[in-house]
Amino acid sequence: MNKLFYGDNLEVLKKYIKDETVDLCYIDPPFHSNRNYHQIYNNIGKEDTAQTQAFLDTWTWDDHANIGLAEIQENYLGHFTTQAIDLINGLTKVLGKGSLLAYLINMTLRIAEIYRVLKSTGSFYLHCDPSASHYFKLILDAIFCSQGGDYKNEIIWKRTSAHSDANRFGKNADRILFYTKSNDFIFNQLYTPYEENYLLKNYKNKDKNGYYKSDDLTGAGATNGDSDIEWHGYKPSKRSRHWAIPTQPIINLVGIEKAKKLTTKEKLDLLLENDFILFTKNNTPRFKRYLDINKGNVLQELWTDINAISSQARERLGYPTQKPEALLERIINASSKENDIILDAFSGCGTSIAVAQRLNRKWIGIDINYQSISLILKRLEDSFGKEILDLIELNGIPSKFMVQPCDKIQIITVKDLIENQKRLDIRLSFEVLKSAEKQQQIKSNQMKLEIEV
Ligand SMILES: C[S@@+](CC[C@H](N)C(=O)[O-])C[C@H]1O[C@@H](n2cnc3c(N)ncnc32)[C@H](O)[C@@H]1O
């Protein structure tokens, strides 16, 4: 059954999610941008205890940070590798006990739990931005790679069109770090459609099997042994190269198990027999890469073709930092299959959950904000009908919050409040003041709020 938890993901993971039960985890946590988006969100006309605090992306060194640090240093429950402990000790020396370290400790505690709940074949995608991605790579290497896992990609997602940032290049891209728990994992190759210009330029040759382009069968750098055998008079190391034979056509011809056992010579002979090799004038063998018009280009790690959600988009729910469904569709399609369990421990308005549901995956969602939970339920009901609600196990949600699930979220910016002296419900006003205080750039006495009691 699908599960939706209202609460702090660290506690939920520890208490409710068993070891090695999740196939794919995607998280999109607050980014350590040290800003709070200047937004307070308000469930219009309904319950107004907007839990803005959890959404504020501002961090301070406090008791939580001290406890978290001790938990890692003392290797609480044995969840931390020596590398992770040494890394956090090192970062404590380098960064000092401040905002950034508090954020990284908070995330390390959660990532260690995510590692625990992932199946050995599981994959992990961490969505972040360049302000902390370099630290995340260290943390993920220390948790995943030190235990037999692997770093796969740093996906760069171009999230906005060009804009100018003062005195530097425009910052318009997020990072998504992709790791696996072992070397045995699911990866479904994805493709992007060919552009017409690309086709005309690259696939000029044609034979009885169709259009093809001539591609390398070797890679740069000389080696010896099997990847440097002489074949049809060609010895790669003489040109400072080694054999680098594409694996997919071999798998297509003989299947994955047999493909693993073939020597370089056997692979080359197989490709030649099946008309996948041509020889240039100077006798260099080249791979004939046939055009599969239905597939397109193999998807690379630079993603520029998925736009952020526009103000007019149908999927837009008004939740700050909502991600486009197309982004999650790509991740879920690449790293899972039907009926797999997808976990999103920072669910927001449930983009990953809605996509997982549509792609027939099972899912677990967690968020610390009740409006997020409420919005996820509404989103699922709108997309899949009322019956879907019976298939969800709700956990930790105070029933008074769930009487009327919210529809859309109204964003009120702190600036709006100051400029328009918006009238507010008293509880929301309190949240606004707390948030403004946290921002520090706006002093609370700058704000003239008219409070409705
Ligand atoms: C950047 S948003 C996620 C947006 C999401 N990807 C989407 O498309 O809607 C981060 C979410 O993490 C939640 N969050 C922050 N700290 C949390 C915690 N400790 N436990 C659970 N959820 C948390 C926030 O309430 C917020 O909804």
The ligand as a Tripos MOL2 file, in Angstrom:
@<TRIPOS>MOLECULE
LIG
   27    29     1     0     0
SMALL
NO_CHARGES

@<TRIPOS>ATOM
      1 C1         11.9520   21.8820   -2.0530 C.3       1 LIG1
      2 S1         10.4800   21.2820   -1.3680 S.3       1 LIG1
      3 C2         10.1060   19.8550   -2.3110 C.3       1 LIG1
      4 C3          9.3330   20.1640   -3.5650 C.3       1 LIG1
      5 C4          8.9220   18.9330   -4.3530 C.3       1 LIG1
      6 N1         10.0140   18.3220   -5.0350 N.3       1 LIG1
      7 C5          7.8050   19.2570   -5.3360 C.2       1 LIG1
      8 O1          7.9870   19.1030   -6.5390 O.co2     1 LIG1
      9 O2          6.7530   19.6990   -4.8740 O.co2     1 LIG1
     10 C6         11.0730   20.6600    0.1290 C.3       1 LIG1
     11 C7         10.0360   20.0600    1.0370 C.3       1 LIG1
     12 O3         10.6950   19.4290    2.1180 O.3       1 LIG1
     13 C8          9.8970   19.5590    3.2740 C.3       1 LIG1
     14 N2         10.7880   19.3380    4.4240 N.ar      1 LIG1
     15 C9         11.7760   20.1550    4.9040 C.ar      1 LIG1
     16 N3         12.3630   19.5860    5.9690 N.ar      1 LIG1
     17 C10        11.7600   18.3770    6.1610 C.ar      1 LIG1
     18 C11        11.9290   17.3200    7.1060 C.ar      1 LIG1
     19 N4         12.8650   17.3790    8.0480 N.pl3     1 LIG1
     20 N5         11.1260   16.2380    7.0210 N.ar      1 LIG1
     21 C12        10.1680   16.1590    6.0490 C.ar      1 LIG1
     22 N6          9.9650   17.1240    5.1290 N.ar      1 LIG1
     23 C13        10.7480   18.2180    5.1760 C.ar      1 LIG1
     24 C14         9.3210   20.9590    3.1740 C.3       1 LIG1
     25 O4          8.1380   21.0590    3.9380 O.3       1 LIG1
     26 C15         9.0690   21.0570    1.6660 C.3       1 LIG1
     27 O5          7.7560   20.6720    1.3710 O.3       1 LIG1
@<TRIPOS>BOND
     1     1     2 1
     2     2     3 1
     3     2    10 1
     4     3     4 1
     5     4     5 1
     6     5     6 1
     7     5     7 1
     8     7     8 2
     9     7     9 1
    10    10    11 1
    11    11    12 1
    12    11    26 1
    13    12    13 1
    14    13    14 1
    15    13    24 1
    16    14    15 ar
    17    14    23 ar
    18    15    16 ar
    19    16    17 ar
    20    17    18 ar
    21    17    23 ar
    22    18    19 1
    23    18    20 ar
    24    20    21 ar
    25    21    22 ar
    26    22    23 ar
    27    24    25 1
    28    24    26 1
    29    26    27 1
@<TRIPOS>SUBSTRUCTURE
     1 LIG1         1 GROUP 0 **** ****
